[in-house]
Every structure is written in C-alpha cells, then in structure tokens.
Amino acid sequence: MVTGDRAALKHALTEVILNALQANPSNPKIGVRLHEKSNGSGTQGLQIEVQDNGAGFSPEAAQKAPAPFFTTRNVGLGLGLTVSRKIIETHHGKLEIVPPEAGRSGIIRILLPVENTSPSKS
C-alpha cells in the first residue's frame, strides 16, 4: 500500500499523464504499467511507468524537463513535471525521465515506497 497525501499524489500522476497526452496531440495514446520493485536493500516500492506515443525527450531535454519553467511546447508554463517531482520526492519517491531508445517513445518512471501490509506474526 502506498501511503501519503491522496490529493497531492493524484495531482502528480495527473500532471504526468497530461504531459504524455500532449506528446502527440493529433493521436494521443498512453500506456501505464505498474510493477513491484525492491531497491536492493529490502525496501519495497511501486514502480509506475507512463509511456506515450510521442517522440520522447532528447537526452538533454530529459535532464532539463523537471526544472521549473522548462518546456519544449508552445503551450504551458513548464511546471507540471516540476510539481510532480516535488510531490513524489515529498513522499520519499523518485521521478525519472527515461530518454527514448532509437525508434521508441520515452517513459516517465515513478517509484513510490510501499508499506508492508502482510499480517504480523505473533
């Protein structure tokens, strides 16, 4: 179970999905994948990958995209991914922009910690 501010996390995910929908305005398609992940030290997490059918971020743009007021579009202020990253980091998570491989669109990957919900042994 992911715990935290439900409204804030919803806002962060909405911004990421909106960004994906705007990547190809003439024919927007997105995919969302969820995976359980371990960070190697035993901490469990939920990995959310959002992939669109746009051209993806260049490696340079992928580094700059979470910065305030950076945008590659004519519309918007360039704050959506900045706000999303801040919300996710406040929840001890991570937002990563994966530069696309040749011929593929990019992925935004979010990792959020989860609480162990298995029953305790007595």
Backbone as CSV, one residue per row, in Angstrom:
resi,resn,N_x,N_y,N_z,CA_x,CA_y,CA_z,C_x,C_y,C_z
1,MET,0.841,-1.170,0.000,0.000,0.000,0.000,0.898,1.248,0.000
2,VAL,0.602,2.158,-0.899,1.283,3.459,-0.925,0.516,4.378,0.010
3,THR,1.228,5.038,0.905,0.562,5.971,1.812,1.044,7.384,1.526
4,GLY,0.194,8.338,1.860,0.565,9.729,1.643,-0.658,10.583,1.414
5,ASP,-0.422,11.758,0.919,-1.476,12.723,0.629,-2.133,12.329,-0.695
6,ARG,-3.325,11.783,-0.599,-4.015,11.262,-1.779,-4.195,12.333,-2.857
7,ALA,-4.626,13.526,-2.468,-4.866,14.609,-3.435,-3.565,15.016,-4.120
8,ALA,-2.480,15.101,-3.362,-1.189,15.503,-3.936,-0.685,14.435,-4.913
9,LEU,-0.764,13.169,-4.512,-0.318,12.098,-5.412,-1.179,12.036,-6.671
10,LYS,-2.471,12.254,-6.513,-3.374,12.288,-7.673,-2.969,13.428,-8.606
11,HIS,-2.632,14.585,-8.036,-2.202,15.731,-8.843,-0.915,15.401,-9.600
12,ALA,0.042,14.780,-8.919,1.313,14.428,-9.556,1.091,13.476,-10.730
13,LEU,0.288,12.452,-10.527,0.025,11.486,-11.598,-0.765,12.122,-12.742
14,THR,-1.683,13.014,-12.403,-2.451,13.723,-13.431,-1.526,14.549,-14.316
15,GLU,-0.568,15.236,-13.723,0.381,16.051,-14.497,1.225,15.184,-15.428
16,VAL,1.669,14.035,-14.935,2.473,13.127,-15.764,1.642,12.593,-16.930
17,ILE,0.412,12.210,-16.661,-0.449,11.678,-17.728,-0.827,12.782,-18.709
18,LEU,-1.104,13.984,-18.228,-1.390,15.107,-19.122,-0.198,15.382,-20.036
19,ASN,0.998,15.353,-19.474,2.210,15.538,-20.267,2.295,14.477,-21.365
20,ALA,1.971,13.237,-21.027,2.005,12.146,-22.008,0.958,12.356,-23.106
21,LEU,-0.232,12.801,-22.726,-1.280,13.041,-23.722,-0.913,14.173,-24.681
22,GLN,-0.154,15.159,-24.185,0.234,16.291,-25.025,1.428,15.985,-25.923
23,ALA,2.059,14.825,-25.743,3.245,14.480,-26.528,2.919,14.232,-27.993
24,ASN,1.690,13.822,-28.284,1.257,13.578,-29.655,-0.198,14.032,-29.772
25,PRO,-0.418,15.358,-29.872,-1.791,15.876,-29.815,-2.723,15.366,-30.916
26,SER,-2.182,14.996,-32.064,-3.052,14.554,-33.156,-3.577,13.134,-32.951
27,ASN,-2.869,12.308,-32.187,-3.294,10.925,-31.968,-2.733,10.424,-30.632
28,PRO,-3.157,11.010,-29.507,-2.554,10.654,-28.226,-2.916,9.243,-27.765
29,LYS,-1.887,8.500,-27.378,-2.061,7.169,-26.792,-1.021,7.033,-25.693
30,ILE,-1.463,6.521,-24.567,-0.517,6.299,-23.478,-0.707,4.901,-22.911
31,GLY,0.341,4.412,-22.327,0.296,3.143,-21.611,0.812,3.375,-20.204
32,VAL,0.191,2.706,-19.246,0.617,2.808,-17.856,0.865,1.391,-17.359
33,ARG,2.058,1.177,-16.820,2.420,-0.130,-16.277,2.793,0.028,-14.802
34,LEU,2.381,-0.948,-14.004,2.713,-0.968,-12.584,3.542,-2.211,-12.295
35,HIS,4.592,-2.042,-11.492,5.455,-3.155,-11.103,5.797,-3.005,-9.626
36,GLU,5.945,-4.124,-8.937,6.527,-4.087,-7.600,8.029,-4.091,-7.780
37,LYS,8.720,-3.282,-6.999,10.173,-3.166,-7.111,10.796,-3.200,-5.734
38,SER,12.022,-3.684,-5.671,12.828,-3.622,-4.460,14.049,-2.792,-4.786
39,ASN,14.489,-1.967,-3.846,15.645,-1.117,-4.117,16.967,-1.826,-3.824
40,GLY,16.931,-3.112,-3.540,18.157,-3.855,-3.281,18.492,-3.938,-1.808
41,SER,17.984,-3.014,-1.001,18.248,-3.057,0.437,17.018,-3.534,1.204
42,GLY,16.085,-4.140,0.485,14.900,-4.689,1.130,13.698,-3.780,1.150
43,THR,13.844,-2.519,0.760,12.713,-1.599,0.738,11.878,-1.871,-0.502
44,GLN,10.596,-2.115,-0.297,9.694,-2.388,-1.403,9.122,-1.084,-1.959
45,GLY,8.818,-1.093,-3.242,8.237,0.079,-3.867,7.296,-0.290,-4.991
46,LEU,6.512,0.680,-5.392,5.631,0.550,-6.540,6.221,1.396,-7.655
47,GLN,6.498,0.768,-8.788,7.018,1.491,-9.943,5.884,1.693,-10.938
48,ILE,5.682,2.948,-11.305,4.654,3.313,-12.284,5.379,3.846,-13.503
49,GLU,5.137,3.260,-14.666,5.734,3.743,-15.907,4.635,4.269,-16.814
50,VAL,4.808,5.507,-17.271,3.860,6.121,-18.197,4.605,6.331,-19.507
51,GLN,4.107,5.701,-20.569,4.738,5.806,-21.883,3.711,6.339,-22.876
52,ASP,4.145,7.311,-23.685,3.245,7.881,-24.688,3.714,7.470,-26.075
53,ASN,3.030,7.950,-27.089,3.413,7.625,-28.464,4.014,8.837,-29.175
54,GLY,4.591,9.754,-28.401,5.281,10.911,-28.975,6.735,10.575,-29.266
55,ALA,7.491,11.592,-29.619,8.900,11.405,-29.985,9.790,11.191,-28.765
56,GLY,9.309,11.496,-27.582,10.118,11.336,-26.374,11.040,12.523,-26.168
57,PHE,11.665,12.565,-25.020,12.609,13.622,-24.684,13.971,13.289,-25.264
58,SER,14.666,14.295,-25.755,16.075,14.101,-26.105,16.821,13.907,-24.784
59,PRO,18.029,13.337,-24.813,18.775,13.193,-23.555,18.954,14.529,-22.830
60,GLU,19.190,15.613,-23.573,19.350,16.930,-22.954,18.035,17.397,-22.323
61,ALA,16.934,17.248,-23.057,15.624,17.657,-22.538,15.216,16.800,-21.345
62,ALA,15.578,15.512,-21.339,15.245,14.627,-20.220,15.894,15.125,-18.935
63,GLN,17.099,15.677,-19.031,17.770,16.217,-17.851,17.135,17.527,-17.389
64,LYS,16.697,18.352,-18.339,16.156,19.676,-18.006,14.665,19.672,-17.685
65,ALA,13.920,18.666,-18.148,12.459,18.676,-18.047,11.914,18.874,-16.635
66,PRO,12.510,18.305,-15.595,11.949,18.547,-14.261,12.264,19.937,-13.698
67,ALA,13.083,20.720,-14.377,13.427,22.060,-13.893,12.252,23.013,-14.114
68,PRO,12.042,23.943,-13.184,10.934,24.891,-13.349,11.055,25.693,-14.639
69,PHE,9.936,25.867,-15.303,9.770,26.697,-16.495,10.467,26.152,-17.743
70,PHE,10.946,24.895,-17.702,11.491,24.294,-18.926,10.343,23.638,-19.671
71,THR,10.201,23.967,-20.938,9.187,23.341,-21.774,9.698,23.232,-23.200
72,THR,9.217,22.236,-23.899,9.529,22.070,-25.318,8.301,22.380,-26.166
73,ARG,7.244,22.872,-25.521,5.983,23.137,-26.225,5.695,24.627,-26.273
74,ASN,4.731,24.976,-27.124,4.300,26.367,-27.239,3.278,26.740,-26.171
75,VAL,2.690,25.737,-25.542,1.648,25.953,-24.549,2.135,25.424,-23.206
76,GLY,1.802,26.115,-22.143,2.154,25.653,-20.802,3.308,26.441,-20.218
77,LEU,3.442,26.329,-18.912,4.468,27.075,-18.192,5.724,26.264,-17.902
78,GLY,5.676,24.958,-18.136,6.833,24.138,-17.808,6.929,23.848,-16.322
79,LEU,5.785,23.704,-15.663,5.789,23.431,-14.230,5.218,22.057,-13.861
80,GLY,4.558,21.398,-14.788,3.889,20.128,-14.481,4.820,19.067,-13.927
81,LEU,5.919,18.790,-14.607,6.842,17.765,-14.131,7.622,18.229,-12.910
82,THR,7.837,19.540,-12.791,8.500,20.077,-11.600,7.643,19.825,-10.369
83,VAL,6.365,20.136,-10.467,5.437,19.925,-9.355,5.321,18.432,-9.052
84,SER,5.200,17.622,-10.098,5.092,16.175,-9.903,6.310,15.624,-9.180
85,ARG,7.486,16.023,-9.612,8.718,15.532,-8.984,8.756,15.920,-7.503
86,LYS,8.395,17.167,-7.198,8.421,17.636,-5.806,7.450,16.843,-4.937
87,ILE,6.248,16.607,-5.443,5.252,15.837,-4.689,5.757,14.417,-4.455
88,ILE,6.288,13.800,-5.482,6.766,12.416,-5.374,7.953,12.338,-4.410
89,GLU,8.874,13.295,-4.485,10.015,13.305,-3.569,9.563,13.549,-2.129
90,THR,8.522,14.355,-1.942,7.971,14.583,-0.605,7.440,13.269,-0.017
91,HIS,7.014,12.370,-0.887,6.521,11.057,-0.460,7.646,10.013,-0.476
92,HIS,8.888,10.481,-0.462,10.085,9.627,-0.443,10.202,8.758,-1.688
93,GLY,9.696,9.282,-2.797,9.764,8.570,-4.064,10.728,9.238,-5.022
94,LYS,10.681,8.797,-6.253,11.583,9.305,-7.280,10.840,9.374,-8.609
95,LEU,11.063,10.464,-9.351,10.539,10.618,-10.707,11.735,10.613,-11.640
96,GLU,11.683,9.754,-12.643,12.785,9.629,-13.599,12.235,9.754,-15.017
97,ILE,12.902,10.561,-15.828,12.548,10.671,-17.233,13.559,9.836,-18.000
98,VAL,13.078,8.790,-18.630,13.951,7.858,-19.338,14.058,8.317,-20.790
99,PRO,15.261,8.687,-21.241,15.401,9.070,-22.648,15.034,7.882,-23.546
100,PRO,14.399,8.153,-24.662,13.935,7.049,-25.505,15.081,6.327,-26.206
101,GLU,14.865,5.041,-26.403,15.770,4.269,-27.242,15.395,4.577,-28.683
102,ALA,16.305,4.301,-29.595,16.063,4.600,-31.013,14.740,3.989,-31.475
103,GLY,13.894,4.820,-32.062,12.627,4.363,-32.612,11.528,4.135,-31.590
104,ARG,11.757,4.478,-30.328,10.748,4.272,-29.305,10.446,5.591,-28.614
105,SER,9.294,5.665,-28.003,8.945,6.870,-27.258,9.522,6.775,-25.846
106,GLY,9.536,7.909,-25.168,10.107,7.956,-23.828,9.159,7.447,-22.762
107,ILE,9.710,7.285,-21.599,8.958,6.791,-20.448,9.236,7.705,-19.264
108,ILE,8.197,8.003,-18.518,8.378,8.646,-17.225,8.127,7.552,-16.187
109,ARG,9.098,7.371,-15.320,9.056,6.313,-14.319,8.964,6.951,-12.935
110,ILE,8.007,6.481,-12.172,7.797,6.958,-10.809,7.969,5.771,-9.875
111,LEU,8.750,5.963,-8.837,8.916,4.921,-7.826,8.466,5.488,-6.486
112,LEU,7.510,4.814,-5.867,6.987,5.223,-4.568,7.152,4.073,-3.577
113,PRO,7.560,4.366,-2.347,7.680,3.299,-1.351,6.315,2.781,-0.948
114,VAL,6.272,1.504,-0.586,5.033,0.909,-0.125,5.228,0.407,1.300
115,GLU,4.129,0.356,2.017,4.147,-0.191,3.376,3.922,-1.687,3.291
116,ASN,4.583,-2.392,4.155,4.372,-3.833,4.250,3.026,-4.057,4.904
117,THR,2.123,-4.698,4.185,0.763,-4.902,4.715,0.518,-6.357,5.100
118,SER,1.588,-7.178,5.112,1.387,-8.575,5.496,1.112,-8.639,7.002
119,PRO,0.297,-9.609,7.394,-0.051,-9.706,8.814,1.201,-9.990,9.654
120,SER,1.248,-9.396,10.837,2.403,-9.624,11.711,2.265,-10.984,12.385
121,LYS,3.413,-11.602,12.628,3.427,-12.917,13.277,3.527,-12.713,14.783
122,SER,2.775,-13.522,15.538,2.873,-13.405,16.985,3.295,-14.710,17.589
